Amino acid sequence: MILLALPNKGRISEPVNRILEKAGLKITVQGRSLFAQTVDEEIKVMFARARDIPEFVADGVADVGVTGYDLVLERGVEDKVEFLLDFNFGKARLVIAAPEDSDINSIDDLRDGMKIATEFPNLTRKYLKSKGLNLEIIELSGATEIAPFIGVADLISDLTSTGTTLRLNRLKIIDEIVSSTTRLIANKESLKDEKKRKKINQIVTGIKSVLYAETKRLIMMNAPKDKVEEIRKIMPGMSGPTISEVLSDKNMVAIHAVVDEKEVFSLVNKLEELGARDILVVPIERIL
């Protein structure tokens, strides 16, 4: 049995569950249960706080888990788990920020004895030590942005995606501690078990197939036979386009190919110029 730990809430919970379902690993949740079954009887899901998942995986409570890279580092278990996959979403940065009207404009302006508020005391402490600074760390569990304005701290260490929240709270970024994305991690002992490793690899393959497919589109069309070579040059596809006869029209062929999503807009216009018609652009669930 493989136990997969997933975030029970938060901004990465829904997209992760969606990807797993697309990968064919549908989760059956009953009420507000902490555990759930999947369509694979050998894979069970446990829902937990994303912050706790690194420790659960490192200690072997769960075999694999999905969490933020920053949370793995904060827990200090990066050497106890194996990083299997980067989802490339849930992007965020742990940064040092100070009030806009303060005299703190760079790390050089920090002085020993200053106070810094954060939800990430371990990463913040490690960062300050690397800079040779001895600040007092005030650990908070939320609303970190308000700390400098109520006299709790001189500056903060906080997670940000775009910096908008910091700007709205009249805070300026001084430096970056670490950048983070959503990761799939595994217990190292679980990977040593041949049966577990095989099942974990199946999970990785399923997720990879969905993430790869999200960047691709299937284009299908009818096109003049004498334009096939020109179309092939602008739309090579993964292994070249697939071409078949259109029975109702001897001068037309059906063509389809998988292309990068970012190329679709310009490609469709070029295809039309070459006489292609009945063009369909279709999303793809998985590519293996």
C-alpha positions in Angstrom: 0.0 0.0 0.0 1.2 3.5 -1.0 0.1 6.4 1.2 0.0 9.7 -0.7 -0.1 12.9 1.4 -2.0 15.8 -0.2 -2.7 19.3 1.0 -6.1 19.5 2.6 -6.6 23.1 1.6 -4.8 26.1 0.1 -4.0 27.3 -3.3 -2.2 24.2 -4.5 -4.9 21.7 -3.3 -7.4 22.0 -6.1 -4.9 22.0 -9.1 -3.1 19.0 -7.6 -6.3 17.0 -7.2 -7.3 18.0 -10.8 -4.0 16.7 -12.2 -4.3 13.4 -10.3 -7.8 12.9 -11.7 -6.6 13.6 -15.2 -3.8 11.1 -14.6 -6.5 8.5 -13.9 -6.0 8.5 -10.2 -9.5 9.5 -9.2 -9.9 10.1 -5.4 -13.0 9.1 -3.6 -13.6 11.3 -0.6 -16.3 10.5 2.0 -17.4 13.6 3.9 -14.5 15.3 5.7 -12.5 12.2 6.2 -8.7 12.6 6.6 -8.2 9.5 4.3 -9.5 8.6 0.9 -9.4 5.7 -1.5 -8.3 6.0 -5.2 -9.3 3.9 -8.2 -6.0 2.0 -7.6 -6.5 -0.2 -4.5 -2.8 0.0 -3.8 -2.8 3.8 -3.4 -4.5 5.5 -0.5 -4.6 9.3 0.1 -4.1 11.2 3.4 -5.1 14.8 3.6 -2.9 17.1 5.8 -1.6 20.6 6.1 1.0 21.3 3.4 3.3 22.5 6.2 3.2 19.1 7.8 3.6 16.9 4.7 7.4 17.2 4.5 7.8 15.8 8.0 5.2 13.0 7.4 7.1 11.9 4.3 10.6 12.2 5.9 9.4 10.1 8.9 7.8 7.5 6.7 4.2 8.2 7.8 3.5 8.8 4.1 5.4 7.3 1.2 4.9 10.3 -1.1 3.5 13.7 -0.7 2.8 17.0 -2.5 4.0 20.2 -0.8 5.9 23.4 -1.4 9.7 23.4 -1.8 9.9 26.2 0.8 8.1 24.0 3.4 10.5 21.2 2.8 13.4 23.6 3.5 11.7 25.1 6.5 11.3 21.7 8.1 14.9 21.0 7.4 14.2 17.6 5.8 15.5 18.2 2.3 18.2 15.5 2.9 15.7 13.0 4.2 13.3 13.0 1.2 13.7 12.5 -2.6 12.5 15.2 -4.9 10.6 13.4 -7.7 8.8 16.0 -9.6 8.4 19.8 -10.0 4.8 20.8 -10.8 6.0 24.2 -11.9 3.0 26.0 -10.3 2.4 27.4 -6.8 5.4 29.7 -7.5 6.3 31.9 -4.6 9.3 33.6 -3.1 10.3 34.0 0.5 11.5 37.5 0.8 12.7 40.1 3.3 10.5 43.2 3.3 10.5 46.5 5.2 8.1 49.4 5.4 8.3 51.7 2.4 9.0 54.8 4.6 11.8 53.1 6.6 15.5 53.6 6.2 16.0 50.0 5.4 16.7 49.7 1.7 19.1 46.8 1.4 20.6 44.0 3.5 23.5 46.4 4.3 21.0 48.5 6.3 20.2 45.7 8.8 21.7 45.8 12.2 22.1 43.3 15.0 19.3 43.6 17.5 16.6 44.5 14.9 13.4 42.4 15.0 12.0 40.4 12.1 8.6 38.7 12.1 8.0 35.6 10.1 6.1 32.3 9.6 9.4 30.7 8.5 11.8 31.0 11.4 14.2 28.3 10.3 14.8 29.5 6.8 15.0 33.1 8.0 17.5 32.2 10.7 19.6 30.3 8.2 19.5 33.2 5.8 20.5 35.8 8.5 23.4 33.5 9.7 24.7 33.4 6.1 24.8 37.2 6.1 26.5 37.3 9.4 23.5 39.0 11.0 22.0 38.5 14.5 18.4 39.6 14.5 15.6 38.7 16.9 13.1 36.5 15.1 9.5 36.9 16.1 7.5 33.8 15.0 4.0 34.6 13.9 1.3 32.2 12.5 -0.4 34.8 10.2 -0.9 38.5 9.3 2.9 38.9 9.1 2.5 42.1 7.1 1.1 44.1 10.0 4.0 43.4 12.3 6.2 46.5 11.4 3.2 48.8 11.8 2.2 47.8 15.3 5.7 47.8 16.8 6.2 44.0 16.8 9.1 44.0 14.4 11.3 46.2 12.2 10.8 44.1 9.1 9.3 40.8 8.0 10.2 37.6 6.1 7.2 36.5 4.2 6.0 34.5 1.2 4.9 36.3 -1.9 3.8 35.3 -5.4 3.6 38.7 -7.2 4.5 41.2 -4.5 1.0 42.8 -4.7 0.0 42.1 -1.1 3.3 43.5 0.1 2.8 46.7 -1.9 -0.8 47.1 -0.7 0.6 46.9 2.8 3.2 49.6 2.0 6.1 47.1 2.2 9.2 47.0 -0.1 11.2 43.9 -0.9 14.8 44.0 0.4 16.1 40.6 -0.6 15.0 37.1 -1.6 15.7 34.1 0.6 14.4 31.3 -1.6 12.1 30.7 -4.5 9.6 27.8 -4.4 7.3 25.7 -6.5 5.0 22.7 -5.7 6.9 19.5 -5.5 6.3 15.7 -5.3 8.5 14.2 -2.7 9.1 10.6 -1.6 10.4 8.8 1.5 13.8 7.4 0.7 13.1 4.1 2.4 9.9 3.6 0.4 11.9 4.0 -2.8 14.2 1.2 -1.7 11.2 -1.2 -1.6 10.9 -2.6 -5.1 7.1 -2.9 -5.1 6.6 0.5 -3.6 9.1 2.1 -6.0 7.3 0.6 -9.0 3.9 2.0 -7.8 5.5 5.4 -7.0 7.0 5.5 -10.5 3.5 4.9 -11.9 2.3 8.0 -10.0 5.2 10.1 -11.3 4.6 8.9 -14.9 0.9 9.7 -14.6 1.5 13.2 -13.3 4.2 13.9 -15.9 1.9 12.8 -18.7 -0.7 15.4 -17.6 1.8 18.2 -17.1 3.3 17.6 -20.5 -0.1 17.4 -22.2 -1.1 20.8 -20.7 1.5 22.5 -22.9 0.4 20.8 -26.1 -2.7 20.9 -28.4 -3.9 18.5 -31.1 -4.6 20.3 -34.4 -6.8 18.6 -37.0 -7.8 19.9 -40.4 -8.5 19.2 -44.0 -6.0 20.6 -46.5 -5.2 20.5 -50.2 -2.9 17.6 -51.2 -0.5 19.9 -53.0 0.1 21.9 -49.8 1.0 18.9 -47.6 4.8 19.5 -47.8 4.4 23.2 -46.9 2.2 22.3 -44.0 4.6 19.7 -42.8 7.4 22.2 -42.7 5.4 24.6 -40.4 3.8 21.9 -38.4 6.2 19.0 -37.8 4.4 17.6 -34.8 5.9 15.2 -32.3 6.8 12.6 -34.9 5.6 14.4 -38.0 2.0 15.0 -38.9 -0.4 12.2 -39.6 -2.0 12.3 -43.0 -5.0 10.3 -44.3 -7.4 10.4 -47.3 -10.6 12.4 -47.3 -13.0 10.0 -49.1 -15.4 12.8 -50.2 -12.8 14.9 -51.9 -9.8 13.5 -53.9 -8.0 16.7 -53.7 -8.0 17.0 -49.9 -6.3 15.1 -47.1 -6.9 15.1 -43.4 -4.0 16.1 -41.3 -3.4 16.1 -37.5 -0.5 16.8 -35.3 0.4 17.7 -31.8 2.0 21.1 -31.4 3.0 23.5 -28.6 0.1 25.5 -27.2 2.1 28.8 -27.6 2.4 28.2 -31.3 -1.3 27.7 -32.0 -2.3 31.3 -32.6 0.2 32.0 -35.4 0.0 28.5 -36.7 -3.7 28.5 -37.4 -3.3 31.7 -39.5 -0.5 30.2 -41.5 -2.6 27.0 -42.1 -5.5 29.1 -43.4 -3.3 30.9 -45.8 -2.2 27.5 -47.2 -5.8 26.5 -47.8 -6.5 24.4 -44.7 -10.1 24.3 -43.5 -12.3 22.7 -40.9 -9.4 23.4 -38.4 -10.0 22.0 -35.0 -7.7 22.7 -31.9 -8.3 20.2 -29.2 -6.9 20.0 -25.6 -5.0 16.8 -24.7 -5.5 15.0 -21.4 -2.3 13.0 -21.3 0.8 12.3 -23.4 2.9 9.3 -22.6 
